[in-house]
Amino acid sequence: MLTTSERRSVPGLTTTVPREYVHRAALSEVFLTGWEHTGTDAFTVSAQWPRSHGFYAPEHDMHDPLLLCETIRQCGLLLSHTGYGLPLGHHIGWTRLQYALNPQAMRIATKPAEITLHVTCSDVRRHRSVPSSMVMHIEAVRDKSLLAVASIGFSNYSPAVYERLRVGRGDAARMSESAPMPPDPVSRGTAGRRRHRDIVLSPTQERWRWQLRVDTAHPVLFDHPLDHVPGMLLLESVRQAGHALEPSWGAMMPTSMDVSFNHYVEFDTPCWIEAETTSSDVGGTRRSVRVNGLQGGTFAFTATTEMTDMTSV
């Protein structure tokens, strides 16, 4: 059997990285295909995006920006394990995620998109030789064109530390199984989604306020049992809230986000999503949106995003 290092060095061999390194159960959800160490705290990671995906669905002949976010998430996990020796079984929690993308480079071609991620790591802190936190800075390139710039900050926890941090909530199987049934979703037109199952907002009596809708049976967002709401679902709530503010504005895509994660979002307490437009251009092709997630009277996460009308690109 080939080791990881051998896999990345065999000419012409096409494969994905081991799914365990990106915390995925389904091979079909692994988008990274290789990596190499290029310098001190520097790496190159390769990825491939399918032309179509059941959840990260292409719209308006464009790849889904959240496919970029999932690729960034997997990149952080992969390099933590392979580049910095973080043992499997340790937990990784986001503190902040930022990205800004070039919409033109997101167009779907006649074959899967080959992506190269140039990664540099900073603020690497260690505890007993194991990384406890870091920030990864990423430049994503496609066909020699800059696709996006991004950064992700996260902290790492050993199983023992994580169990203390979660105060009895760390049993993923038990927490997923005991999660409440998701409330009814907003309409597909409001969320900008084709399938009801992919909608993560539920209506409330207040116009720009929704309840976060968490379906622990979702095959992609919950590819495996989790003990808290995953970060990708929270990013999806930012995207859907940005669309829900003005569904009639057209084919809006989140071309940038800046999200700070303050604490885990739990299953057993409602999380409220609030959004407002902070600015827009004269033609209505771009607008900036602020989104907050509140649970238990505190901000679980705060976000800003720029929504861009893809028909104008």
Summary of the structure (lengths in Angstrom):
residues: 313
radius of gyration: 19.1
end to end distance: 46.6
largest distance: 58.9
contacts: 970
relative contact order: 0.13
helix: 24%
strand: 38%
